[in-house]
């Protein structure tokens, strides 16, 4: 037995092997052939955008469809400020114009001040815990809304739906709902009345505020401060945007008309969204005379100096009296303001193409003069540069105010020092003129803004903007499990929210410039901005619009950048030469495809360089050879680029020489490998 056992095992092993081989051959014959890398070349369409396409409110051109609509708001707000208690008490009347094709069975309200209440969910620590927004009265078309309805009862199956009563729920949250027994019919309107109060949250220096706040009892920044009607659009099931306000992600607002009166103590200077309607009632004759010269010079002029304080000097009125500041702005998504009894008020001008000179107001504390010394110059450059880059600035002026929130934007009004001014002014384009949903898609305002800030900074230095390396740098982030794709609701973006909202879009647009050219990107984005001016584009609208403006299908690009966290991870695998021809084998290990761009550097002397059809000469000894992304659509991970420039010796080849496409390690993008690189890579490839 023992002697015959090995022979038995051998026979058994052979039998198993033959059986396995037969199974493998059968499986191989049955299994379909899969490419090494399946490149997705269409853009995923969610239910949201499918509904809009079906309704004709949006279409594949990326422009508003023939049936596009949006709500319009007419806000009339009267508010009073009490510095002794830091309390703002307000009353508003809002006419809601339902321009949609369906009846509205509810009104959703934004109560952002509740972010500071103790009971709400938040994504960041707040500077102060207050009682939030105290809504004391709501009416719809004159009928009083029940502010304390009984809780909803669970219905048993088969029980009839209880009758709808005019009641408000969740008034202690950042998103509240008024149920309407009488819906607002399509193409009809309703009038909402509201009375409310809140205490402005305190901020202790050097802590930064959250959209708003006060320093002691002398300076107040007031934003997101009144009951605001949420957006009702063609995208969401049920129409209403009901995401809570959690802090980091900002807002998505309806456009409308604002008529705002602020009842203030005399001696307190007010800066706000819009245009002051009654300067003769709230400003001294000296201030009005100084303001009359603002548009005559680029210099930063003083309207109220550091020693000009109190009623009758800093403002009109008498000590102990009150003044009503009246502001109006049209076609705006929000209204914000600031006040101080210590403000220095400077002013300058900006020249907006097609509009002419507009005033720029700068209000700051006397001790911060150095931080605001260049504010007028920076603001003027930003307004003029972005007006030329995208489209003319539409608002009649701009106000910049000092305070604890040193980086926040509202229509024609920013809370900023000189350091953040260019960025905050950039927001006047998105989302203030192009009304993106920055709560969901922060990259469409913060990210686009970061990109254009690069262009503006270069222009201020009188330099050509350098976007090289930014697209490549994403390769070092790709693969981080904490990163959410750009199409993920940024309100729940998680620990890498800042990168999702701010950091990735400039890298994406750097890569897009690597595909179509930077100037083509700028031209297309300018056309996009004009097409969606004072409307609400989605990411699909942006992507489809860019495709049409650039005259090419870039859905493969948008899919990778918007819906995934993939990278290209390109490399030069090997280089071989036979006669005049050199073959460069390029590999892409990532799931994101990109064009193949090679910089070919020749010896300084030799046979004449004969450019290839798909090449351009960067200088006398360097050619840039480009193969379109289509070379990857067959599914292969390697591509053999054949170079034939007439026999001149090639000394160096670099893949993606401008660093436009995501790559974890660019050291393997160069041939020949350096000795150190070859050793690191196990002898090279």
C-alpha positions as CSV (number, residue, x, y, z in Angstrom):
1,X,0.0,0.0,0.0
2,X,2.6,2.5,0.9
3,X,4.7,1.8,-2.2
4,X,1.7,2.1,-4.5
5,X,0.3,5.3,-2.8
6,X,2.5,7.8,-4.7
7,X,1.4,6.2,-8.0
8,X,-2.3,6.6,-7.0
9,X,-1.8,10.2,-6.0
10,X,-0.1,10.9,-9.4
11,X,-3.0,9.4,-11.3
12,X,-5.5,11.3,-9.1
13,X,-3.6,14.6,-9.7
14,X,-3.6,14.1,-13.4
15,X,-7.3,13.4,-13.5
16,X,-8.0,16.6,-11.4
17,X,-5.7,18.6,-13.6
18,X,-7.4,17.4,-16.8
19,X,-10.8,18.1,-15.4
20,X,-9.8,21.6,-14.2
21,X,-8.4,22.3,-17.7
22,X,-11.6,21.2,-19.4
23,X,-13.6,23.4,-17.0
24,X,-11.3,26.3,-17.6
25,X,-11.6,26.0,-21.4
26,X,-15.3,25.7,-21.1
27,X,-15.5,28.8,-18.8
28,X,-13.1,30.7,-21.1
29,X,-15.2,30.0,-24.1
30,X,-18.4,31.1,-22.3
31,X,-17.0,34.2,-20.5
32,X,-17.3,37.4,-22.6
33,X,-14.2,39.4,-23.3
34,X,-13.9,42.4,-21.1
35,X,-11.6,45.3,-21.9
36,X,-8.8,46.1,-19.5
37,X,-10.5,49.4,-18.7
38,X,-14.1,50.2,-19.5
39,X,-14.3,54.0,-20.2
40,X,-17.7,55.5,-19.5
41,X,-18.5,58.0,-22.1
42,X,-21.9,59.3,-21.1
43,X,-23.1,61.4,-18.2
44,X,-25.4,59.7,-15.6
45,X,-28.9,61.2,-15.5
46,X,-30.6,61.1,-12.1
47,X,-34.3,61.3,-11.6
48,X,-34.0,65.0,-10.9
49,X,-32.5,66.0,-14.3
50,X,-34.7,63.5,-16.1
51,X,-37.8,65.3,-14.7
52,X,-36.5,68.6,-15.9
53,X,-35.8,67.2,-19.4
54,X,-39.2,65.7,-19.6
55,X,-40.9,68.9,-18.6
56,X,-38.9,71.0,-21.1
57,X,-37.5,73.2,-18.4
58,X,-33.9,72.2,-19.3
59,X,-32.4,70.4,-22.3
60,X,-29.3,68.8,-23.7
61,X,-27.9,72.1,-25.0
62,X,-27.2,73.1,-21.4
63,X,-29.5,76.2,-21.7
64,X,-32.8,76.9,-20.0
65,X,-35.5,74.9,-21.8
66,X,-38.5,76.5,-23.5
67,X,-40.6,75.9,-20.3
68,X,-38.0,77.0,-17.8
69,X,-39.5,78.8,-14.8
70,X,-38.5,80.0,-11.3
71,X,-40.2,81.7,-8.4
72,X,-39.9,85.5,-7.9
73,X,-40.0,87.2,-4.5
74,X,-41.0,90.7,-3.5
75,X,-39.7,91.3,0.0
76,X,-40.7,94.4,2.1
77,X,-38.8,94.3,5.4
78,X,-38.9,96.7,8.3
79,X,-36.5,96.0,11.1
80,X,-35.4,97.7,14.3
81,X,-32.0,97.4,16.0
82,X,-31.4,97.7,19.8
83,X,-27.7,97.9,20.7
84,X,-28.5,97.6,24.4
85,X,-29.7,94.0,23.9
86,X,-28.1,93.2,20.6
87,X,-31.6,92.4,19.4
88,X,-33.1,92.8,15.9
89,X,-36.9,92.9,15.7
90,X,-38.5,92.6,12.3
91,X,-41.6,92.5,10.3
92,X,-41.8,91.5,6.6
93,X,-44.3,91.1,3.8
94,X,-43.3,88.8,1.0
95,X,-45.2,88.3,-2.2
96,X,-44.5,84.8,-3.5
97,X,-45.0,84.6,-7.3
98,X,-45.6,81.0,-8.2
99,X,-44.3,80.9,-11.8
100,X,-44.3,77.1,-11.8
101,X,-46.7,74.9,-13.7
102,X,-48.0,73.3,-10.5
103,X,-49.8,74.3,-7.3
104,X,-47.8,74.8,-4.1
105,X,-49.3,73.0,-1.2
106,X,-46.9,74.4,1.3
107,X,-44.4,77.2,1.9
108,X,-40.9,76.2,3.1
109,X,-39.0,78.8,5.2
110,X,-35.3,79.3,5.8
111,X,-34.7,80.3,9.4
112,X,-30.9,80.3,9.4
113,X,-30.6,82.1,12.7
114,X,-31.7,78.9,14.4
115,X,-28.2,77.6,13.6
116,X,-27.3,79.3,16.9
117,X,-30.0,77.6,18.9
118,X,-29.1,74.8,21.2
119,X,-31.4,72.1,19.7
120,X,-30.4,72.1,16.0
121,X,-28.0,69.8,14.1
122,X,-24.8,71.5,13.0
123,X,-21.7,70.6,11.1
124,X,-19.4,73.0,12.9
125,X,-19.1,74.6,16.3
126,X,-20.9,78.0,16.6
127,X,-19.5,81.1,18.2
128,X,-22.5,81.6,20.5
129,X,-25.6,79.8,21.7
130,X,-28.7,82.0,21.4
131,X,-32.4,81.4,21.5
132,X,-32.3,81.4,17.7
133,X,-35.1,83.1,15.7
134,X,-38.2,83.8,17.6
135,X,-41.1,83.8,15.0
136,X,-44.1,85.4,16.8
137,X,-46.5,85.8,13.9
138,X,-47.1,84.3,10.4
139,X,-49.9,85.0,8.0
140,X,-50.7,83.8,4.5
141,X,-53.0,86.1,2.5
142,X,-54.0,87.8,5.7
143,X,-55.0,84.5,7.5
144,X,-53.1,83.7,10.7
145,X,-50.9,80.7,10.7
146,X,-51.1,78.4,13.7
147,X,-47.5,78.4,15.2
148,X,-48.2,75.6,17.7
149,X,-50.3,73.0,15.9
150,X,-50.8,69.6,17.6
151,X,-48.3,66.9,16.6
152,X,-49.1,64.8,13.5
153,X,-50.8,61.6,14.4
154,X,-49.9,58.3,12.7
155,X,-52.8,57.2,10.5
156,X,-54.1,53.7,10.5
157,X,-54.4,52.0,7.1
158,X,-57.7,53.0,5.4
159,X,-58.3,56.0,7.6
160,X,-59.0,59.2,5.6
161,X,-56.4,62.0,5.4
162,X,-57.1,64.6,8.1
163,X,-58.0,68.0,6.8
164,X,-55.1,70.4,6.1
165,X,-55.0,73.4,8.4
166,X,-53.0,76.6,8.1
167,X,-50.1,75.7,10.4
168,X,-46.3,76.0,10.7
169,X,-44.1,73.2,11.8
170,X,-40.4,73.1,12.8
171,X,-40.1,76.8,13.5
172,X,-37.3,75.9,15.9
173,X,-35.2,74.4,13.0
174,X,-33.4,76.0,10.1
175,X,-36.0,74.7,7.6
176,X,-39.7,75.2,8.6
177,X,-42.9,74.4,6.7
178,X,-46.2,76.1,6.5
179,X,-49.0,73.8,5.4
180,X,-51.6,75.4,3.1
181,X,-55.2,74.4,3.1
182,X,-55.6,76.6,0.0
183,X,-52.6,75.9,-2.3
184,X,-51.0,78.6,-4.3
185,X,-52.1,77.9,-7.8
186,X,-49.7,77.8,-10.8
187,X,-49.0,81.2,-12.1
188,X,-50.7,82.8,-9.1
189,X,-49.2,84.6,-6.0
190,X,-49.6,84.6,-2.3
191,X,-48.6,87.1,0.4
192,X,-46.7,85.9,3.4
193,X,-46.5,88.0,6.5
194,X,-44.0,87.4,9.3
195,X,-42.9,89.0,12.6
196,X,-39.7,87.8,14.4
197,X,-36.8,88.8,16.6
198,X,-33.4,87.4,17.4
199,X,-30.2,88.3,19.2
200,X,-27.1,88.7,17.1
201,X,-24.5,86.1,18.2
202,X,-21.4,87.4,19.9
203,X,-17.9,86.6,18.6
204,X,-14.8,86.9,20.7
205,X,-11.7,87.9,18.8
206,X,-9.7,86.3,17.2
207,X,-12.5,83.7,16.7
208,X,-14.1,84.0,13.2
209,X,-17.9,84.5,13.0
210,X,-20.2,82.2,11.1
211,X,-21.9,84.3,8.4
212,X,-22.8,87.0,11.0
213,X,-21.9,88.2,14.4
214,X,-21.0,91.1,16.7
215,X,-17.9,92.4,18.3
216,X,-18.9,93.6,21.7
217,X,-21.6,96.2,21.4
218,X,-20.0,98.4,18.7
219,X,-20.0,96.4,15.4
220,X,-22.6,94.1,14.0
221,X,-22.6,92.0,10.9
222,X,-26.1,90.8,10.0
223,X,-26.7,88.1,7.4
224,X,-29.3,85.4,6.9
225,X,-31.4,87.3,9.3
226,X,-35.1,87.2,8.2
227,X,-37.5,84.4,7.4
228,X,-36.5,83.6,3.8
229,X,-38.7,81.6,1.4
230,X,-36.8,78.5,0.2
231,X,-36.3,77.7,-3.4
232,X,-39.1,75.8,-5.2
233,X,-37.7,74.6,-8.5
234,X,-38.2,72.2,-11.4
235,X,-35.5,69.7,-10.1
236,X,-36.7,68.4,-6.8
237,X,-39.5,65.9,-6.2
238,X,-42.1,68.1,-4.6
239,X,-40.3,71.2,-5.7
240,X,-39.0,72.5,-2.3
241,X,-35.4,72.6,-1.3
242,X,-35.6,71.3,2.3
243,X,-31.9,70.6,3.1
244,X,-31.2,72.0,6.6
245,X,-28.7,74.8,7.1
246,X,-25.7,73.1,8.8
247,X,-23.1,75.9,8.7
248,X,-20.3,75.1,6.2
249,X,-22.5,74.9,3.1
250,X,-24.2,78.2,2.4
251,X,-27.4,78.8,0.4
252,X,-29.6,78.4,-2.6
253,X,-32.0,81.4,-2.9
254,X,-34.8,82.7,-5.1
255,X,-34.3,86.0,-6.9
256,X,-36.5,88.9,-6.2
257,X,-36.9,92.6,-5.2
258,X,-35.9,93.8,-1.7
259,X,-37.2,97.0,-0.1
260,X,-35.7,97.2,3.4
261,X,-36.0,99.8,6.1
262,X,-33.6,99.6,9.1
263,X,-34.6,101.7,12.2
264,X,-31.2,102.5,13.8
265,X,-29.9,104.7,16.6
266,X,-28.5,108.0,15.3
267,X,-24.7,107.9,15.0
268,X,-24.6,104.3,13.8
269,X,-23.4,104.0,10.2
270,X,-25.1,101.3,8.0
271,X,-23.7,99.5,5.0
272,X,-26.0,97.1,3.2
273,X,-27.0,95.3,0.0
274,X,-28.5,97.6,-2.6
275,X,-28.8,101.4,-2.9
276,X,-29.5,103.8,-0.1
277,X,-32.8,105.6,-1.0
278,X,-32.8,108.4,1.6
279,X,-29.3,109.8,2.1
280,X,-30.6,113.3,2.8
281,X,-32.4,111.9,5.9
282,X,-29.6,109.7,7.4
283,X,-26.4,111.4,6.2
284,X,-24.9,114.8,7.0
285,X,-24.5,117.4,4.3
286,X,-20.7,116.9,4.6
287,X,-21.0,113.2,3.9
288,X,-23.3,113.8,1.0
289,X,-20.9,116.3,-0.5
290,X,-18.0,113.9,-0.2
291,X,-20.0,111.1,-1.7
292,X,-20.7,113.3,-4.7
293,X,-17.0,113.1,-5.8
294,X,-16.5,109.4,-5.4
295,X,-16.9,108.6,-9.1
296,X,-14.4,111.2,-10.2
297,X,-11.2,109.5,-9.1
298,X,-9.7,106.0,-8.5
299,X,-8.3,107.2,-5.1
300,X,-9.7,105.8,-1.9
301,X,-11.5,108.8,-0.4
302,X,-12.7,109.4,3.2
303,X,-16.5,109.8,3.7
304,X,-16.4,109.5,7.5
305,X,-13.0,109.7,9.3
306,X,-11.8,108.0,12.5
307,X,-12.5,111.2,14.6
308,X,-16.0,111.8,13.2
309,X,-18.3,110.1,15.7
310,X,-21.8,110.4,17.0
311,X,-25.2,111.7,15.8
312,X,-24.9,114.9,13.8
313,X,-21.3,114.0,12.7
314,X,-21.1,110.3,11.6
315,X,-24.8,110.4,10.6
316,X,-27.6,112.9,10.6
317,X,-29.9,113.2,13.6
318,X,-29.4,114.0,17.3
319,X,-28.0,112.1,20.2
320,X,-30.5,109.7,21.5
321,X,-32.6,109.8,18.4
322,X,-33.2,107.3,15.7
323,X,-32.9,107.2,11.9
324,X,-34.5,104.9,9.3
325,X,-32.1,103.7,6.6
326,X,-34.0,102.7,3.4
327,X,-32.3,100.4,0.9
328,X,-33.6,98.9,-2.3
329,X,-32.2,96.2,-4.6
330,X,-33.7,94.5,-7.6
331,X,-33.1,91.0,-8.9
332,X,-31.1,89.8,-5.9
333,X,-31.1,86.5,-4.0
334,X,-30.6,87.9,-0.5
335,X,-30.0,91.0,1.6
336,X,-27.4,91.6,4.3
337,X,-26.1,94.6,6.3
338,X,-23.7,95.8,9.0
339,X,-23.6,98.6,11.4
340,X,-21.2,100.3,13.8
341,X,-20.9,103.4,15.8
342,X,-17.1,103.3,15.2
343,X,-17.0,102.8,11.4
344,X,-14.5,104.6,9.2
345,X,-16.1,105.0,5.8
346,X,-14.0,105.1,2.7
347,X,-15.1,105.0,-0.9
348,X,-13.7,104.6,-4.4
349,X,-15.0,103.6,-7.8
350,X,-14.9,100.8,-10.4
351,X,-15.4,101.0,-14.1
352,X,-17.7,98.2,-15.3
353,X,-17.9,97.6,-19.0
354,X,-21.3,98.6,-20.4
355,X,-22.3,100.2,-17.1
356,X,-19.6,102.8,-16.4
357,X,-18.5,104.0,-13.0
358,X,-20.0,102.5,-9.8
359,X,-19.2,103.3,-6.2
360,X,-17.3,101.0,-3.9
361,X,-17.8,101.6,-0.2
362,X,-15.4,100.3,2.5
363,X,-16.4,100.4,6.2
364,X,-13.9,99.4,8.9
365,X,-12.8,100.0,12.5
366,X,-10.1,102.7,13.0
367,X,-7.6,100.2,14.3
368,X,-7.9,98.1,11.1
369,X,-6.8,100.8,8.7
370,X,-3.8,98.8,7.5
371,X,-5.9,95.8,6.6
372,X,-8.1,98.1,4.4
373,X,-5.4,100.3,2.9
374,X,-5.5,98.4,-0.4
375,X,-9.1,97.3,-0.2
376,X,-10.3,99.9,-2.8
377,X,-7.7,99.0,-5.3
378,X,-8.3,95.2,-4.9
379,X,-12.1,95.7,-5.1
380,X,-11.8,97.8,-8.3
381,X,-9.5,95.3,-10.0
382,X,-11.8,92.4,-9.1
383,X,-15.0,94.1,-10.3
384,X,-13.4,95.2,-13.6
385,X,-11.4,92.0,-14.3
386,X,-14.3,89.6,-13.6
387,X,-16.7,91.8,-15.6
388,X,-14.4,91.4,-18.6
389,X,-13.7,87.7,-17.9
390,X,-17.3,86.5,-17.5
391,X,-19.9,89.2,-17.9
392,X,-20.5,92.7,-16.6
393,X,-21.2,93.2,-12.9
394,X,-24.9,93.9,-12.6
395,X,-25.4,95.6,-9.3
396,X,-25.3,99.4,-8.9
397,X,-22.4,99.4,-6.3
398,X,-20.5,97.3,-3.8
399,X,-20.1,97.6,0.0
400,X,-17.3,95.9,1.9
401,X,-17.5,95.8,5.7
402,X,-15.2,94.9,8.6
403,X,-16.2,92.5,11.3
404,X,-15.8,89.0,12.8
405,X,-16.9,87.2,9.5
406,X,-14.0,88.1,7.4
407,X,-15.0,86.1,4.3
408,X,-18.7,86.1,3.4
409,X,-20.6,87.3,0.4
410,X,-24.1,88.6,-0.3
411,X,-25.5,90.6,-3.3
412,X,-23.4,93.8,-3.7
413,X,-22.2,93.3,-0.2
414,X,-19.2,91.5,1.3
415,X,-17.9,90.9,4.8
416,X,-14.2,91.0,4.2
417,X,-10.9,92.6,4.7
418,X,-8.6,93.3,1.8
419,X,-7.1,89.8,2.1
420,X,-10.3,87.9,1.1
421,X,-11.8,90.7,-1.0
422,X,-11.0,89.3,-4.4
423,X,-12.6,85.9,-3.5
424,X,-15.7,87.4,-2.0
425,X,-16.2,89.8,-4.9
426,X,-15.8,86.8,-7.2
427,X,-19.0,85.4,-5.6
428,X,-20.9,88.3,-7.1
429,X,-20.8,86.2,-10.3
430,X,-21.6,82.8,-8.7
431,X,-23.9,82.4,-6.9
432,X,-25.1,86.1,-6.8
433,X,-25.7,86.4,-10.6
434,X,-25.6,82.8,-11.6
435,X,-27.8,81.3,-9.0
436,X,-26.1,77.9,-8.3
437,X,-27.2,75.7,-5.4
438,X,-24.1,76.1,-3.3
439,X,-25.6,74.0,-0.5
440,X,-25.6,70.9,-2.8
441,X,-22.9,71.7,-5.3
442,X,-20.4,73.9,-3.6
443,X,-17.9,73.4,-6.4
444,X,-20.1,75.5,-8.8
445,X,-19.5,78.6,-6.7
446,X,-16.6,78.1,-4.3
447,X,-14.6,76.0,-6.7
448,X,-15.2,78.1,-9.8
449,X,-14.4,81.1,-7.6
450,X,-11.1,79.6,-6.5
451,X,-10.2,79.0,-10.1
452,X,-11.0,82.6,-11.2
453,X,-9.0,84.0,-8.3
454,X,-5.9,82.4,-9.8
455,X,-6.6,84.3,-13.0
456,X,-7.2,87.6,-11.2
457,X,-4.1,87.3,-9.0
458,X,-2.0,86.8,-12.1
459,X,-3.6,89.7,-13.8
460,X,-2.9,92.0,-10.9
461,X,0.8,91.0,-11.2
462,X,0.6,91.6,-15.0
463,X,1.5,87.9,-15.6
464,X,0.1,85.2,-17.8
465,X,-1.9,82.8,-15.5
466,X,-0.1,79.5,-14.9
467,X,-2.6,76.6,-14.4
468,X,0.1,73.9,-14.9
469,X,0.4,71.2,-12.3
470,X,-3.0,71.7,-10.8
471,X,-4.8,69.0,-12.6
472,X,-1.9,66.6,-12.0
473,X,-2.0,67.4,-8.3
474,X,-5.4,65.7,-7.9
475,X,-3.6,62.4,-8.3
476,X,-2.3,62.8,-4.8
477,X,-5.8,63.1,-3.4
478,X,-7.6,60.6,-5.5
479,X,-8.2,57.4,-3.6
480,X,-8.7,59.0,-0.2
481,X,-11.7,57.3,1.2
482,X,-12.8,60.5,2.9
483,X,-13.3,62.4,-0.3
484,X,-16.9,62.7,-1.6
485,X,-17.4,63.1,-5.4
486,X,-18.4,66.6,-6.6
487,X,-21.9,65.4,-7.3
488,X,-22.4,64.3,-3.7
489,X,-24.6,66.7,-1.7
490,X,-21.9,69.0,-0.2
491,X,-24.1,69.7,2.8
492,X,-23.1,66.2,3.9
493,X,-19.7,66.2,2.3
494,X,-17.9,65.0,5.4
495,X,-14.3,65.6,6.6
496,X,-13.1,66.7,3.1
497,X,-15.9,69.2,2.5
498,X,-13.4,72.0,1.9
499,X,-11.6,70.1,-0.8
500,X,-14.9,69.0,-2.4
501,X,-16.3,72.6,-2.4
502,X,-13.1,74.6,-2.9
503,X,-10.1,72.6,-4.0
504,X,-11.1,70.1,-6.7
505,X,-12.8,72.4,-9.3
506,X,-9.6,74.4,-10.0
507,X,-7.9,71.1,-10.6
508,X,-10.7,70.0,-12.9
509,X,-10.6,73.2,-14.9
510,X,-6.9,72.9,-15.2
511,X,-7.4,69.5,-16.7
512,X,-10.1,70.8,-19.0
513,X,-7.7,73.4,-20.2
514,X,-5.3,70.6,-20.9
515,X,-7.9,69.1,-23.2
516,X,-9.3,72.2,-25.0
517,X,-7.0,75.1,-24.0
518,X,-7.4,77.5,-21.2
519,X,-8.7,80.4,-23.3
520,X,-11.4,78.1,-24.7
521,X,-12.5,77.3,-21.2
522,X,-12.8,81.0,-20.3
523,X,-14.8,81.7,-23.4
524,X,-17.2,78.8,-22.8
525,X,-17.6,79.7,-19.1
526,X,-18.4,83.3,-20.1
527,X,-21.1,82.1,-22.4
528,X,-22.4,79.8,-19.7
529,X,-22.6,82.7,-17.2
530,X,-24.5,84.9,-19.6
531,X,-27.0,82.1,-20.5
532,X,-27.8,81.4,-16.8
533,X,-27.6,85.0,-15.5
534,X,-30.2,85.2,-12.7
535,X,-31.3,81.7,-13.2
536,X,-30.6,78.3,-11.4
537,X,-28.3,76.0,-13.4
538,X,-27.5,72.4,-12.3
539,X,-24.2,70.6,-12.9
540,X,-25.8,68.8,-15.9
541,X,-26.7,72.2,-17.4
542,X,-23.1,73.3,-16.9
543,X,-21.6,70.2,-18.4
544,X,-23.9,70.1,-21.4
545,X,-23.5,73.8,-22.0
546,X,-19.7,73.4,-22.0
547,X,-19.9,70.5,-24.4
548,X,-21.9,72.6,-26.9
549,X,-19.8,75.8,-26.4
550,X,-16.6,73.8,-26.9
551,X,-18.0,71.8,-29.8
552,X,-17.1,68.4,-28.5
553,X,-18.6,65.6,-26.4
554,X,-16.8,65.8,-23.0
555,X,-19.1,63.5,-21.1
556,X,-16.2,61.1,-20.4
557,X,-14.4,64.1,-18.8
558,X,-17.4,65.2,-16.7
559,X,-18.2,61.7,-15.6
560,X,-14.7,61.1,-14.2
561,X,-14.4,64.5,-12.5
562,X,-17.9,65.0,-11.2
563,X,-19.2,61.5,-10.4
564,X,-16.0,59.7,-9.4
565,X,-12.8,60.2,-7.4
566,X,-10.6,58.5,-10.1
567,X,-7.2,59.5,-11.5
568,X,-5.3,58.9,-14.7
569,X,-2.0,57.7,-13.2
570,X,-0.1,57.8,-16.5
571,X,3.4,56.6,-17.2
572,X,5.9,55.9,-20.0
573,X,6.3,52.2,-20.0
574,X,9.1,51.9,-22.6
575,X,10.6,53.7,-25.6
576,X,12.1,51.9,-28.6
577,X,13.7,53.2,-31.8
578,X,13.9,51.6,-35.2
579,X,15.4,53.8,-37.9
580,X,13.7,57.2,-38.0
581,X,10.7,56.1,-35.9
582,X,10.5,56.0,-32.1
583,X,7.7,54.2,-30.4
584,X,6.6,55.4,-26.9
585,X,4.4,53.0,-25.0
586,X,2.2,55.0,-22.6
587,X,0.2,53.3,-19.9
588,X,-2.8,54.7,-17.8
589,X,-3.3,52.7,-14.6
590,X,-6.2,54.8,-13.3
591,X,-9.9,54.7,-14.3
592,X,-9.9,58.2,-15.6
593,X,-8.8,58.6,-19.2
594,X,-7.0,61.6,-20.7
595,X,-5.4,62.7,-23.9
596,X,-1.8,61.5,-24.4
597,X,0.4,64.6,-24.5
598,X,4.1,64.1,-25.1
599,X,6.9,66.7,-25.0
600,X,9.6,65.5,-27.3
601,X,13.0,67.2,-26.8
602,X,15.5,66.8,-29.6
603,X,19.3,67.1,-29.8
604,X,20.4,70.6,-30.6
605,X,21.9,69.5,-34.0
606,X,21.1,66.8,-36.6
607,X,18.6,66.2,-39.4
608,X,15.9,68.8,-39.9
609,X,12.9,68.3,-37.6
610,X,9.8,67.6,-39.6
611,X,6.7,68.2,-37.5
612,X,4.0,65.6,-37.4
613,X,0.4,66.5,-38.1
614,X,-0.6,66.2,-34.4
615,X,2.4,68.2,-33.1
616,X,3.3,71.8,-32.5
617,X,6.8,73.2,-31.8
618,X,7.1,74.8,-28.4
619,X,10.6,76.0,-29.2
620,X,13.3,75.1,-31.7
621,X,14.1,71.8,-30.2
622,X,10.8,70.8,-28.4
623,X,7.7,69.4,-30.0
624,X,4.4,68.8,-28.2
625,X,2.6,65.8,-29.6
626,X,-1.1,65.2,-28.7
627,X,-3.2,62.1,-29.2
628,X,-6.9,62.5,-28.4
629,X,-8.6,60.7,-25.5
630,X,-10.3,58.5,-28.0
631,X,-7.2,56.2,-28.2
632,X,-8.4,54.7,-24.8
633,X,-12.0,54.1,-25.8
634,X,-11.3,50.6,-27.0
635,X,-10.5,49.7,-23.4
636,X,-6.8,49.1,-23.6
637,X,-4.5,50.5,-20.8
638,X,-1.5,50.9,-23.1
639,X,-1.1,53.0,-26.2
640,X,1.9,53.0,-28.6
641,X,2.6,56.4,-29.9
642,X,4.8,56.4,-33.0
643,X,7.0,59.4,-33.5
644,X,8.5,60.3,-36.8
645,X,10.2,63.7,-36.9
646,X,12.7,63.0,-39.7
647,X,15.6,61.4,-37.9
648,X,16.7,64.0,-35.4
649,X,17.9,62.3,-32.2
650,X,15.4,62.4,-29.3
651,X,17.1,63.2,-26.0
652,X,14.1,63.3,-23.7
653,X,10.3,62.5,-23.7
654,X,7.9,63.7,-21.1
655,X,4.3,62.6,-20.7
656,X,1.9,65.3,-19.6
657,X,4.6,68.0,-19.5
658,X,2.3,70.7,-18.2
659,X,0.9,68.5,-15.3
660,X,-2.7,68.8,-16.3
661,X,-4.0,65.3,-15.6
662,X,-4.2,63.5,-12.2
663,X,-1.1,61.5,-11.5
664,X,0.0,60.0,-8.2
665,X,3.7,59.8,-9.2
666,X,5.0,61.9,-12.1
667,X,8.5,60.5,-11.9
668,X,7.7,57.7,-14.3
669,X,6.4,60.2,-16.9
670,X,10.0,60.9,-18.1
671,X,12.3,59.0,-20.5
672,X,15.0,58.2,-20.1
673,X,14.7,57.4,-16.4
674,X,17.2,58.9,-14.1
675,X,19.4,56.4,-12.3
676,X,17.7,57.1,-9.0
677,X,14.2,56.8,-10.5
678,X,15.2,53.5,-12.2
679,X,16.5,52.1,-9.0
680,X,13.3,53.1,-7.2
681,X,11.2,51.5,-9.9
682,X,13.1,48.2,-9.7
683,X,15.4,48.9,-12.6
684,X,12.9,50.8,-14.8
685,X,10.5,49.7,-17.4
